[in-house]
Amino acid sequence: MPAVVKNRRLSVWACAAGAVAVAVGAALLAGSGDAFPAAVGDAAARGRSLFSTNCAICHGERGDGRGMAAHMLAEPPRDFLPGIYKFRSTPTGALPTDEDLLRTVTDGVRWTGMVGRPDLPEADRRSLVAFLKTLSPRFAAGPPAAPIAIFPAPPTTPALLREGRAIYKDAGCGECHGPAGLGDGPAARGQRDAWGHPTHPSDITWRPLKRGADPAGIYRTIAAGLDGSPMPAHEDVLEPDQVWALVAYLESLVPPEQRAPSDAVLGEERAGRMILRMHGGGLATRTGAQNQ
C-alpha cells in the first residue's frame, strides 16, 4: 500500500516550513540582545569557569560564537545568545531539556569542531549546562516543553522500506537531500541558517550523522526538525509509524563502508581537538559516549 501522509502536498510544505524555521530563528537572533548575563547559582558559577577554560576559545567568552579560534572552523561555532538549538528532544520552537544539552556537551556534534567531552566529570558537564542556560533570556521564561514521545520501532521489513521510500519522495526529502540521499538536491544550493551562515543538507548515506548514529536520534531529527536550519519538523505531518518507516529507509541507504566506528575522527573533529590542545582545555575521548 502506498504511503499516506497527512498532507499530500508535503513537499511544498517542507520547503515553506524550512524557510519559516530559518525566519523564526532569525527573529529570535535579532531580539537576543547584547548584554552578557551574570551566572546565577553555584552550578552556573562553576559552569562559567569551565566554559571559559573549555569552550570560550570557539564560542567566545560571551557565548556569541566569536571566539579566537572560530575562524579556524568551516562550520561556525554556535551563538548561544538567541537560545536556538538544533539538537533537541522537544518540539520545534521549544527550548531543549537539560538532558538534551548534556547529551551535546557529552557527545559533541559529529563532523564538526564541537567535540564531545565525556572526559569531564558529569557534575562539571551539568554545571556547563546550567551556565549555558544563563546565556539566553528564553530560559528564564519557564521550563521547556515535554519531549516528543518516541514509540517503539517496528521490525524492518521489505514493506516498511517500501513505505519509507514512498514517504521520502512524498515528503520532498529529495528536494534538499537528493534522490539518493547525497545532499545534492535541487534546493540544496544557496541555503543559509538563522545566523546567515551558508549551510548545506547532510549527506545522509553516512553514519554517524551530526546527531550520532542512533535511530532514535534520527527519529527526533525528523519529528522535531533542526531549529535555525532549513530542516523542518514533521511531527504534525507524519504519524509515528511513518517516521519510523522513513528512518528505516534512510538506514537502508548507508553502505557498510560508510558506517564509521564510534571512535573515528570525522570532518572538523580533528580541528576541534587541535584547538583544545592549543588552548589547554584537554582532549576529548569518545569512549563511553552515548552517540545519540
N, C-alpha and C positions, 0 to 999 in steps of 0.2 A: 504494500500500500504506500502511495507517495506520502511524503511528509506534509503535514498540515500545520502551518504556523498561524499564530493569532492574527497576523496582518499579512495578507498576500502580497502587498506592495512593500515588503520588508526591506528590500534592497534600497529603495528610495528613502525609506525611513532611516535606515542605518547611516547613509551619507548625511542626511539632515541632522540626525541625532549627534553624530560625531562633531559636526560644526557647532551645534548648540553647546555640547560639552566643553569645547575649547572656548567658546564665547563666555560661558558662565565662569569658567576658570579665570579668564582674563579679567572679568569684572571683579572677582574676588581679589585678584592680584592688585588691581588698581586701588582697591579700598583697604589694602593691608597696612598702609601707613609706614612711617619710617622710625618710629620710636622703638628703642631696644628695651624690652621689659625687664624688670628685675625678677630674678628667680625667687620663688616663694616656697618655703619649707625646706627641711633638711635634705630630703632626697633630691629636690631640684637644685639646691646649692651644690651638693656633691656632683650632680649631673652637669652643672655648668663648668665645673673644674675639669671633669672628664671630657666634655665637649671641646674645651679649649685645647686640651692635650691631644685628643684623638681625631677630632672632626673638623675643627675650625680651619685647618690648613686648606681644605677644599671648600667647605660650606661657609667659611667666614665667621668671625667672632660674633657677628650679629645674626648668623644663620640665614643670610641673604643669598648664599650661593656664590659669593665673590671672594673666596679665599685665595691666598697667594698662589696655590697650585692649581686653581680652577682652569687656567689657560692650558694646562698640560693634558687636559681630557677633551676628547671629541664630544662626549655627551656631558653637558654642563651639570655640575653638582646641583642638587635640589635647593631651591629657595623656599625656606620653611615659613616665611612670614605670612603668606596668604592662607596657610592651612589647607592646601590642596594636596591630596595623597592618592597615588595610583593604586598602591597595593593594600587593599582593604578587604575585610570580610563583610562590610556594611554596604547598604545600597548606595547607588550613585548619588553624589552630592553630600553624602554624610561624612562625618569625621571617622577616622579609623579607631578601633579599640586599642587599649594598651597592649593587648596581646598581638595585634597587627603590627604595631610599632616595634614591639620586642622582637618579633619574627624578622623584620627587616634589619634591625640592628644586629641580630644574631647571624642571619643567613646572608645578608647583603642583597644586592641586586646583581644577578649574574650577567656577565658580559660587559659590565660597567666598572668604573673605578670605585664604586661603592662595595668594598669587600666586607664580608661578614666578620663579626668579632665574637665568635663563640669562646675565644680565649679569655675574654674579660669575665670576671665573676658575674653571676646572674644579678646579684644586688647592684653592681655597677651598671649593668645594662638597663635595669629598671630605673635607676637614677637618671640615666640618659633619657629614657622615655619621659620621665617626669619633667626634665628640663625642656625637651622638645615641645611639650605642651604649653610652656610659657611663651613660646616664640610667636604664636598667633592668637589674637583675641577670640577666634572662633571657639577655642576650647573652653573659654570662660562662660559660654552661653549655656552649657549643660552637658550631660553625658552623651556619648554617641548613640546612634540608633542601634537596635539589636542586629546581630549578624544575620545575613541571609542563610536560611536553612538549606542544608545540603542533604538530599535524600540519598539512600544507598544506591550505588551504581549497579545497573543491570548487567547481566553477563554479556560479553561481547560476542555477537552472533553475526552471520552474514546479513541478516535482515536489519540489525541495528546499524551496521556500517552503511547499508544502502540508504537508510533513513538519514543518517548523519551526512552522507554525501549530498542528498537532496536538500537538506537544511542549509548546508554550506553554500549551495547555489542560490536557494530562495532568499536567504538572509543577506545576500550580497557580500559575503565574506571575501570572495574573489576580487571584488572591486578594488580592495586595498591589498590583500594578501596574495592575489594572483590565483589562477586556476589550479596550480599545483602547490600552493602554499609558500612560494619562494619570496613573497614580499614584493612582487613585481606587477601588481595590478594596475589598471589604467588610472586609478585615483591615488596612486602612491606618490606621485611626483608633487613637489611643492607644498607638502603638508607642514604645518607648524603647530607647536603646542601652545598652551595658555600663556607661557612666558615669552612667546615669539620666537623660540628656537626652532630651527629645522628639525623635523622628525621623520621617521620612516617606518612603515609597517614591518613587523618582525618576519623573518624567515621562520615559519612555524614547522619546518621539517627538521629542526634541531631540538635536542633536549640536553641540558635544561633550557627553558625559556628564561626570561629575566626573573620571573617569579619562582622558578625552580622547575622540577620535573614531575612533581606530584599531580596526578589527575585532578584531585580536589582543588588544587590551586588554579588549574586551567578552568575548571568549572566556575570558580569565583571570578576569574577574569572575564569570562563570557557573560555571566549573570550580572556582575556589578560594574563592568567596564573599568577603564583606567582613567580616572578623573584627571583633567588637564591635558588629555591627549585626544586624538580623533577616534579612539576606540570606545564605542558607546556601550551602554549597558543593554542587556537583552532580557532582564528578569521579567519585564512586563509584556514581552512579545513571544517568548518561548516558554513552554512548560518544562518542569524539571526533567522529565524523561527525554525531552527533545535536546536539552542542554547536554545530557549525558550521551545521547546519540552523536551529537556534534563533537564532544570530547573524544569518543571512541574513534570517530572518523579522523580527527586530527592526529591521534596517536598512530593510526594506520599509515599516515604519510611519512613517518620517521623511519628511515632505514637504520639497520643496526649500527652501521659505522658512524652514524651521526647522533648516537646516544653516548654522550661523554660521561666518564666516571665522575662521581661527586667531588673528587679532589682535583679535577682538571682545572687548569688556569686558562680562562677563556676571555677573548676580546681584550677589553681595557683593564681586566683584573690585574694584569701584570703591572700596569702603570700605577694602579691604586696601591699595590704592595710596595712599589718603589717609593711612592710618596710617603707612605708610612715609615719606611726605613729612613728616608731623608729627614723626616720631621721628628723622629724618635718616639712615635706613638706605638711602636710594637708591630708585630706581624700577626695577621690573622691566620688561622688554620681552619680548614673545612671539616676536620674530624668532628663528628657528632652533630653537625649542622642538620637542621630539620629538613632543609631542601623543599620548602613549600612556598 
